[in-house]
Each structure stands twice: as C-alpha cells, then as structure tokens.
Amino acid sequence: MTFRYPGIPLETHLSDRLALRILVETFRPDLIDQLVDKAERRERRRRLLPAQLMMYFVLAMWLFGASSYEEVLAKLTGGLPEMFHGIGGVGDVASAAAIARARVRLGVEPLKALCGHVADAAGHGTQPDGERVFVYESVAMEVPGTPANRAGYGAPRDNDDPPPPRQQHEKHHSLDVWLSSLTDCRQRVSAVSAITPRREEGAERLLAEWPHDLLDGRTLVVGDQEPIPAALWTALAEAGADQIWRVGGPGPVPYPLPVRRALPDGSYLSELAPGTRSGGGHHGPEAAVRVVPYGGPPTPGGPEPRTALLVTSVLDSAVPAEEIRARYERAAARSGDGVAHFTGQITGPRALLRSKSPELVQQEIYALICAYHAVGYLVSPPPPLGRISAGPAGPAGPAGPADPAARWIEWTAVRPR
C-alpha cells in the first residue's frame, strides 16, 4: 500500500515510475541496507518511515523537486509498491514534520558512503585515448537561512565585530553553499567532492577527502576557475596529472602571467605566483606553467574577441600549442555532462535546497551526486559509443545505437555497480 493524502493522486505517472526504477536498479536494496547498517542507522523498532525507505526518499527528492515531502513519499511508495508493501496504510499519515525527523535519524553518513561506493565502483576507467579526464566544478546552491544553517555556513566574523542585525523574517533569507567536485563526466561520477560555505575553500577541502590513488600520469584535469586554486594545482602536479585551466576573457587576465621564455608556436613559459594562485594568503614557491593563447576569431560587427588563455602543466615544447588547445576542447566538451549542468537541468538556474540544518544540507547534496550518476545519462544522453572512432563501416558508417532504449541497454552493460 502507499501513503494516501487528501488532494494527492494515488496514481504514479509512468515517467515517474521509470525514474524510480532506475534509482533502484542503480542502487540495489541490498547495497542500501549494507550502507545503512555500516553507518549504524538501522531503526531499532518498527517505524512508519524505515531507513531504507528514507534513503530512496532523499534520492527521489531530486527527481521530484517541485513536489512537497508528502507528494514525494506518495510517488515513491506508489511507484515501487512491491518494495514498500505494508508501509503506509490508509490510516497512516506521515506528515512533513515526521519525514523531516526521519531524515535526521538517517543522517548524512549513509548517503556519503553511497557516493564513495559509486566512485570506487567506477575505478580508474579511462577515456578511449587512454587517459581519465576530470573536470573541476564549483556549484552554488541556496539553502534556507535558518539559525542552524547560519551557524554552519554563515560568513565568520572577528570577535570584535558586532553581531549582524536580526532579520525580522530570518527564515525567508538564504545562504549560499558550494559543492566542489572532481567529476568524471564520461562515467557520471563525482570522484571526490567537498561541501563548503565559500567557493575558494572547496579545492583545499577536496585535498583532505580524495583517495591517494585517484590520480596518476594518465590523468588530465581541466578547469575554468579564477583564480586557480594553489593547493589543488600543487597536489595535481605532484601526483603527475596533467592540467589545463582556462582563465581570462573578456578583458585582461586577472593576474600576471609574465613571459619567461617564448616558444615558436605562440605559447610561452611563465609561472603562477602563490598569491595569484590562491587568491591571496598562500606562501610557497612559484609554479612553472605554460600559457597558450585561446579564443575564437572576431565576428564582423560583433564584440571584441575574448582574451582567454590556457594555463597548463604541459611544459614540453615538443607538444605544440594546437595540440594542447585540441586536448582541452575535447575534455571541456564533457563538462556539459557534469554535476553543474545536471543540477541546472533539473532545478533551473538556481538550485534551492530544502534542508534546514547543515547535516541535512550535506545529506541532500550527496543525494544529488548519487542521482546525477543514476539518471544523468537520461537527462543528458552521451553520444553513442560508435562515434568515438570509425567502425568497420568507416567514418560515414553507423555511429552506434540511435534508439535511446538501445543506448540505455548499451550503457547498463558496462556501467559500474
């Protein structure tokens, strides 16, 4: 049976049921139970909203973002009746407050562990050209300005500063929280992520979270970030990964990249001063980099061409600038399949979270990362695998399965479990 509420239809639409089935096929109930048990979040007595149900509920919140708590629960139990048989009868009503309490009981650890499981299952998969590509992303999300969220994510102030004036309707004011991620867009996996109150803190928090064997000499990291995070650049370089970051445009580059040695292909060797890499405050040696001009040709009657540069760790002058530009464009084209793009597609230009405490904010964001892996292929389907290289039919031959269902079957045969 399903939860039944006045004014909420009993029938779950086919599209909703399909999306829910994808969640269950990607994250099987036995895996969910294992993670709940490992986090010691299993209910100790029979409850109306058990932990397994709440795991799927938090994931489903991203599928039904415009729905209330009660509507999400009704769709979930109605769309998967065989899983939740006997939970929620005609006389049982789980209010929004009861659902919120059940989210608190579940906590953040099972969802964080689920993200880790996805990243581990993806392993060290490579692109067809033999390297694994990560995109560094920073995604802003708006959270309710509750006292708990303000204590956890509000801007710190000096002890001598007076407290900010109390807002008459504080609950209507919001805060920004940032998700930073190294994303493997091809596999729809956030390999490592961090949740911080400020964008500039994300890169350093990633360093505290990432696995030591994540990166090697066959890894490329691309980014579109100003300023380039100092600690992350250094760690990537020490791990042997290649980096290509896009900076500037339109207008001048926001920090100096002096010419130390010009190269015949139009690029030049330079360095990033520690202060410019970190946005100030970081002390250490300058990092040797190569700067490659990057920008489109001017459009007649249009604006001035963008003044953009690619800052890369590939210093070998035997690698031409044109190859670096092409390598960046191939990798950056995948960024349209990242967490940021997925979030925008399902929420619009601004991601609005529901959670009123820092722990539930993290729970909700980790659920987003998991939902991105589970249904991102349907929201933004990848090109058929045959397009990557010419098959037996040659460049003009078939590009792979054109039918979306065939592409889904093709992907599910190789995706990590």
Backbone hydrogen bonds, N-H to C=O, Kabsch-Sander energy under -0.5 kcal/mol:
donor,donor_aa,acceptor,acceptor_aa,energy
4,R,89,G,-0.5
4,R,92,D,-0.6
8,I,5,Y,-1.9
13,H,11,E,-0.5
17,R,13,H,-2.3
18,L,14,L,-2.6
19,A,15,S,-2.0
20,L,16,D,-2.2
21,R,17,R,-2.3
22,I,18,L,-2.0
23,L,19,A,-1.7
24,V,20,L,-2.1
25,E,21,R,-2.7
26,T,22,I,-2.4
27,F,23,L,-3.0
28,R,26,T,-0.6
31,L,28,R,-0.6
32,I,28,R,-2.2
33,D,29,P,-2.6
34,Q,30,D,-1.9
35,L,31,L,-2.3
36,V,32,I,-2.4
37,D,33,D,-2.5
38,K,34,Q,-2.5
39,A,35,L,-1.9
40,E,37,D,-1.4
41,R,36,V,-2.6
54,M,50,P,-2.0
55,M,51,A,-2.2
56,Y,52,Q,-1.8
57,F,53,L,-2.1
58,V,54,M,-2.5
59,L,55,M,-1.6
60,A,56,Y,-2.7
61,M,57,F,-1.5
62,W,59,L,-1.3
63,L,59,L,-0.5
63,L,60,A,-0.7
64,F,60,A,-2.0
67,S,64,F,-1.7
72,V,68,S,-2.7
73,L,69,Y,-2.4
74,A,70,E,-2.3
75,K,71,E,-2.5
76,L,72,V,-2.4
77,T,73,L,-2.6
78,G,74,A,-2.0
79,G,75,K,-2.3
80,L,76,L,-1.4
83,M,80,L,-1.1
84,F,80,L,-1.5
87,I,84,F,-2.0
88,G,86,G,-0.7
92,D,89,G,-1.1
95,S,93,V,-0.8
99,I,95,S,-2.4
100,A,96,A,-2.4
101,R,97,A,-2.1
102,A,98,A,-1.9
103,R,99,I,-2.0
104,V,100,A,-1.8
105,R,101,R,-2.2
106,L,102,A,-1.9
107,G,103,R,-2.3
112,K,108,V,-2.4
113,A,109,E,-2.8
114,L,110,P,-1.7
115,C,111,L,-1.9
116,G,112,K,-2.0
117,H,113,A,-2.3
118,V,114,L,-2.2
119,A,115,C,-2.3
120,D,116,G,-2.5
121,A,117,H,-2.7
122,A,118,V,-1.8
123,G,119,A,-0.9
123,G,120,D,-0.6
125,G,122,A,-1.1
127,Q,131,E,-3.5
130,G,127,Q,-2.4
132,R,218,R,-2.2
134,F,220,L,-2.8
135,V,183,T,-2.3
136,Y,222,V,-2.6
137,E,135,V,-0.6
137,E,181,S,-2.7
139,V,179,L,-2.7
141,M,177,V,-2.7
142,E,351,A,-3.3
143,V,175,L,-2.7
145,G,173,H,-2.5
146,T,144,P,-1.5
150,R,146,T,-2.7
151,A,147,P,-2.2
152,G,148,A,-1.8
153,Y,149,N,-3.2
154,G,150,R,-1.7
161,D,158,D,-1.4
170,E,167,Q,-0.9
172,H,169,H,-2.0
173,H,170,E,-2.0
175,L,143,V,-2.4
177,V,141,M,-2.9
178,W,196,T,-3.4
179,L,139,V,-2.6
180,S,178,W,-0.6
180,S,194,A,-2.8
181,S,137,E,-2.1
182,L,192,V,-2.2
183,T,135,V,-2.6
183,T,181,S,-0.7
184,D,189,V,-3.2
185,C,183,T,-1.1
188,R,184,D,-0.7
189,V,184,D,-2.2
191,A,182,L,-1.7
191,A,189,V,-1.0
192,V,182,L,-0.9
194,A,180,S,-2.3
196,T,178,W,-2.5
196,T,194,A,-0.5
201,E,198,R,-1.2
202,G,199,R,-1.6
205,R,201,E,-1.8
206,L,202,G,-2.0
207,L,203,A,-1.4
208,A,204,E,-0.9
209,E,205,R,-0.7
209,E,206,L,-1.2
210,W,206,L,-2.3
214,L,211,P,-1.4
219,T,216,D,-1.5
220,L,132,R,-2.5
221,V,242,D,-2.4
222,V,134,F,-2.4
223,G,244,I,-1.5
233,W,229,P,-2.4
234,T,230,A,-2.4
235,A,231,A,-2.3
236,L,232,L,-2.6
237,A,233,W,-2.4
238,E,234,T,-2.5
239,A,235,A,-1.7
240,G,236,L,-0.5
240,G,237,A,-1.1
241,A,236,L,-1.8
242,D,219,T,-2.6
244,I,221,V,-2.2
245,W,311,V,-3.0
246,R,223,G,-2.8
247,V,309,L,-2.6
249,G,251,G,-0.9
260,R,258,P,-0.7
260,R,269,L,-3.0
261,R,269,L,-1.3
263,L,267,S,-2.8
266,G,263,L,-1.9
268,Y,291,V,-1.8
269,L,261,R,-2.8
270,S,289,V,-2.9
272,L,287,A,-2.3
273,A,271,E,-0.6
277,R,273,A,-2.0
278,S,274,P,-2.0
279,G,275,G,-1.4
280,G,275,G,-1.6
287,A,272,L,-1.9
289,V,270,S,-2.3
290,R,312,T,-2.4
291,V,268,Y,-3.1
292,V,290,R,-0.5
292,V,310,L,-2.8
294,Y,308,A,-2.6
299,T,303,P,-0.6
302,G,299,T,-2.8
308,A,294,Y,-0.9
308,A,306,R,-1.2
309,L,247,V,-2.6
310,L,292,V,-2.7
311,V,245,W,-3.4
311,V,309,L,-0.6
312,T,290,R,-2.7
312,T,310,L,-0.6
313,S,243,Q,-1.8
315,L,313,S,-1.2
319,V,316,D,-1.8
323,E,320,P,-0.5
324,I,320,P,-1.5
325,R,321,A,-2.6
326,A,322,E,-2.4
327,R,323,E,-2.4
328,Y,324,I,-2.5
329,E,325,R,-2.5
330,R,326,A,-2.3
331,A,327,R,-1.9
332,A,328,Y,-3.6
333,A,329,E,-1.7
334,R,331,A,-1.3
335,S,332,A,-1.3
336,G,333,A,-0.8
337,D,334,R,-2.7
338,G,335,S,-1.8
342,F,338,G,-2.3
343,T,339,V,-2.8
344,G,340,A,-2.1
345,Q,341,H,-2.0
346,I,342,F,-1.7
347,T,343,T,-1.8
348,G,344,G,-2.0
351,A,140,A,-0.6
352,L,350,R,-0.6
353,L,142,E,-3.1
353,L,351,A,-0.6
361,V,357,S,-2.2
362,Q,358,P,-2.3
363,Q,359,E,-2.2
364,E,360,L,-2.5
365,I,361,V,-2.2
366,Y,362,Q,-2.7
367,A,363,Q,-1.8
368,L,364,E,-1.5
369,I,365,I,-1.9
370,C,366,Y,-1.9
371,A,367,A,-2.7
372,Y,368,L,-2.6
373,H,369,I,-1.6
374,A,370,C,-2.3
375,V,371,A,-2.8
376,G,372,Y,-1.4
378,L,375,V,-1.1
379,V,375,V,-1.9
380,S,376,G,-2.5
387,R,384,P,-2.0
388,I,385,L,-1.5
391,G,394,G,-0.5
394,G,391,G,-2.2
397,G,394,G,-2.0
407,R,403,D,-2.2
408,W,404,P,-2.5
409,I,405,A,-2.3
410,E,406,A,-2.4
411,W,407,R,-2.4
412,T,408,W,-2.7
413,A,409,I,-1.1
414,V,411,W,-1.9
415,R,411,W,-2.0
